[in-house]
């Protein structure tokens, strides 16, 4: 009985040590990577030291950072600021090593989107289903975005934003109808957009109520 009792005590002690070790490792792996604060905003300094200013961020619900993977996760009315750029979304992920930010939305119990990403820089503003932006290269990949161009509206299924602010898109719709699903539009298979200046595209054809028509433009 005495030997069994000693073995039990040793086994219990080992379990306690393992549990404490795992907890300490978890606490070390997940913590804030913030290096400074400015009021309610926190600051993160990315791996690329050539950036002209630090990245500031905040969120309403929670902010978690995985130290091992060097990724930050912001939940609920999340904001990221860099220079004159402002990005808001319900969910934002910051990759510290890659100097990238990825914003997307969440859904409610009925599947409706909550907090679609909204991007603002200078005079450029738009909301989208997903935004991936690199602070170093200033390139971005944007999905399901609608933006106003002069008197019209441009819907883009997939678009790439370049450092010179040109946007290359696939499967676009240009219309003067301001509805989320416009009554009519010109379909653009591929195009290059210079914001608030011009749209360069190949042949286009008009769609009415979601149905293509023989009406086209060169």
C-alpha positions in Angstrom: 0.0 0.0 0.0 2.9 2.3 0.9 4.5 1.8 -2.5 1.3 2.3 -4.4 0.7 5.6 -2.5 4.1 6.9 -3.4 3.6 6.0 -7.1 0.3 7.8 -7.1 1.9 10.9 -5.6 4.7 10.9 -8.2 2.1 10.5 -11.0 0.0 13.3 -9.6 3.0 15.6 -9.4 4.0 14.8 -13.0 0.5 15.6 -14.2 0.6 18.9 -12.3 4.0 19.9 -13.8 2.8 19.0 -17.3 -0.4 21.1 -16.8 1.5 24.1 -15.6 4.0 23.8 -18.4 1.2 23.6 -21.1 -0.5 26.6 -19.5 2.7 28.7 -19.5 3.4 27.7 -23.1 -0.2 28.7 -24.2 0.1 32.0 -22.3 3.5 32.7 -24.0 2.1 31.8 -27.4 -1.0 34.0 -27.3 -0.6 37.5 -26.0 -0.7 41.0 -27.3 2.1 42.1 -29.6 1.5 45.8 -28.9 4.6 47.9 -28.1 2.9 51.2 -27.4 -0.4 52.9 -26.8 -2.1 56.1 -27.8 -5.4 56.6 -25.9 -7.5 53.6 -26.9 -5.3 52.7 -29.9 -2.5 50.2 -29.7 0.6 50.1 -32.0 2.3 47.3 -33.7 5.7 47.5 -35.5 5.9 45.1 -38.4 8.9 43.2 -39.5 9.6 45.6 -42.4 11.4 48.6 -40.9 11.1 50.6 -44.1 7.5 51.5 -43.4 7.0 55.3 -43.0 4.9 55.0 -39.9 3.7 52.4 -37.3 0.4 50.5 -37.6 -2.3 51.5 -35.1 -5.3 49.3 -34.4 -8.2 48.7 -32.0 -11.3 46.4 -31.8 -14.4 46.4 -29.7 -14.6 42.7 -28.7 -11.2 41.1 -28.5 -7.6 41.4 -29.8 -5.4 38.2 -29.7 -1.9 37.7 -31.0 -0.1 34.4 -31.7 3.5 35.1 -30.8 4.7 31.9 -32.5 3.1 32.7 -35.9 3.3 36.5 -35.4 -0.3 37.0 -36.4 -2.8 39.3 -34.7 -6.6 38.8 -34.7 -9.0 41.7 -34.1 -12.7 41.0 -33.6 -15.8 43.2 -33.6 -15.7 46.7 -35.1 -12.0 46.4 -35.7 -9.9 49.3 -37.1 -6.4 49.5 -38.6 -4.7 52.8 -39.4 -1.6 53.4 -41.4 -0.8 57.0 -42.5 -3.9 58.3 -44.3 -5.2 54.7 -44.7 -8.1 53.5 -42.6 -9.5 50.0 -42.7 -12.5 48.8 -40.7 -14.2 45.4 -40.6 -15.7 42.9 -38.2 -12.7 40.6 -38.4 -9.1 41.7 -39.2 -6.0 39.6 -39.3 -2.5 41.3 -39.3 0.5 39.2 -40.4 3.5 40.8 -38.8 6.2 39.0 -40.8 4.5 39.6 -44.2 3.4 43.1 -43.4 -0.1 42.2 -44.6 -3.6 42.9 -43.3 -6.6 40.8 -44.2 -10.1 42.1 -43.5 -13.4 40.2 -43.8 -16.9 40.1 -42.3 -18.8 37.7 -40.0 -22.4 36.5 -40.2 -25.4 36.5 -37.9 -27.6 33.6 -37.1 -29.5 34.1 -40.4 -26.3 34.2 -42.5 -26.5 38.0 -43.0 -23.1 39.8 -43.2 -21.9 41.8 -40.2 -19.2 44.5 -40.6 -18.2 44.3 -44.2 -14.7 45.7 -44.7 -14.5 49.4 -45.5 -11.3 50.9 -47.0 -10.5 54.6 -47.0 -7.4 56.4 -48.3 -7.2 59.9 -49.6 -10.3 60.3 -51.9 -10.6 56.5 -52.4 -13.4 54.8 -50.5 -15.1 51.5 -50.9 -16.6 48.5 -49.1 -16.0 44.9 -50.0 -16.4 41.3 -48.9 -12.7 40.7 -48.4 -9.6 43.0 -48.5 -6.0 41.8 -48.5 -3.5 44.7 -48.4 0.3 44.7 -48.1 1.8 47.7 -46.3 5.2 47.3 -48.0 4.2 46.8 -51.6 1.0 48.9 -51.3 -0.7 46.2 -53.4 -4.2 44.8 -52.5 -6.6 42.0 -53.6 -10.2 43.0 -53.1 -13.3 40.8 -53.6 -16.9 41.7 -54.2 -16.4 45.5 -54.1 -18.6 48.4 -55.2 -17.1 51.9 -55.7 -18.4 55.1 -57.2 -16.7 56.5 -60.3 -18.0 59.9 -61.3 -21.8 59.6 -61.9 -21.6 55.8 -62.1 -21.0 52.8 -59.9 -18.5 50.1 -60.6 -19.0 46.5 -59.2 -16.0 44.3 -59.2 -15.9 40.5 -58.5 -12.1 40.4 -58.1 -9.8 43.3 -58.3 -6.1 44.1 -57.7 -5.0 47.5 -56.5 -1.5 48.6 -57.5 0.9 51.2 -55.9 0.0 53.8 -58.6 -3.7 53.4 -57.5 -4.6 51.7 -60.8 -7.1 48.8 -60.3 -7.2 45.7 -62.5 -10.4 43.8 -62.4 -12.2 40.7 -63.5 -16.0 40.4 -64.0 -17.0 44.0 -63.5 -20.4 45.8 -63.8 -20.6 49.5 -64.6 -24.0 51.2 -64.1 -25.6 54.5 -63.0 -28.1 52.5 -60.8 -27.1 52.8 -57.1 -28.7 49.5 -56.0 -26.7 46.5 -54.7 -28.1 44.5 -57.6 -28.5 47.1 -60.4 -31.5 47.0 -62.8 -29.1 47.3 -65.7 -25.3 47.4 -66.3 -22.5 47.1 -68.8 -20.6 43.9 -68.2 -16.8 44.2 -68.2 -14.8 40.9 -68.5 -11.5 42.6 -67.8 -10.7 46.3 -67.3 -8.2 48.7 -65.9 -9.5 51.5 -63.7 -7.8 54.8 -62.9 -9.9 56.1 -60.0 -12.1 59.1 -60.8 -10.5 59.5 -64.2 -11.1 56.7 -66.7 -12.0 53.0 -67.2 -10.1 51.1 -70.0 -11.8 48.0 -71.2 -12.4 45.8 -74.2 -15.9 45.2 -75.8 -18.8 45.3 -73.3 -22.5 44.5 -73.6 -25.5 45.6 -71.7 -27.4 43.4 -69.2 -31.0 44.2 -68.1 -32.5 42.6 -65.0 -29.6 40.1 -65.0 -30.1 39.0 -68.6 -27.5 39.8 -71.3 -28.7 41.7 -74.4 -27.3 42.1 -78.0 -26.5 45.8 -77.2 -22.8 46.2 -77.0 -20.0 48.8 -77.2 -16.5 48.4 -78.6 
